[in-house]
Amino acid sequence: MERIRVELQKDWLSVADICEYMDVSAFVVTRMLRGGGMPAVKFGREWRVARSDFEDFLNARRDATIGTS
């Protein structure tokens, strides 16, 4: 299976970037970040996720989902 590539021109993604890309609410993304489900760094009140970490996260989740089907 081909690896998921996030075609955004940023190295660091905001919560809003991830929400737009995944078409989910900010609540969903921040819950994942706060719970440690997605690697991220926090600068003050703002979360940032490295694009490569987000790609790894998506691929791992897809592989886990396919493996349990």
N, C-alpha and C positions, 0 to 999 in steps of 0.2 A: 504494500500500500504506500502511496506517495505521501511524503511528509507535508504537513500543513505549513504554509508560509504566510506570514502576516505582511501584506504589501502596504505598509505605511511608511512614510518618509521620516519617521522619528525613531531615535534609539530608545527613548524613554516615553512610555505611554501613561496618560492620566486616566483616572476613573472614567471621565467622559469619553476618552478615546476608546476604551474597552467597551463601554456601554453601547456606543455607536456601532462598533465593529460586530459585537455579539447580539445586538438588538435586545438588550436586557436593561433593567433599571439599575440605578446607582446603588440601591439597597442591596441587590444581589451581589454586585461586585464588591462593595465595601464589606459585606458579610464574609465573603471569601477571603479578603485581605486580612481582616481582623482575626479570623479563625486560623490564619496561617496556611490556608489551602492553596494559596498562590504566592510565590515569592515576590516580595515588594520591599521598598524602602519608604519611610515616611519622613517628609521634610515639613516640620511644623504641623499643619493640619492637612497637608496634601500628600496623597499616596502617589508613588511612581513605580511602574513595572517595566523592567527592561524588555524590549521587544523579543529578544532571544529567549528570555525566561517565559514570556507569554506563549511563544510558539511551542516551547518544551511542555508547558502546562497543557496546552490544547492537545498536543500529540499524545501525551501520557493519558489524558482523560479519554480520548478516542480509543486508544489501545486497550485501556481497562474496560471500556464499555463493550468493545467488540469481543474481548476475551471472555466476558460473562454471558454473551448472547448465545 
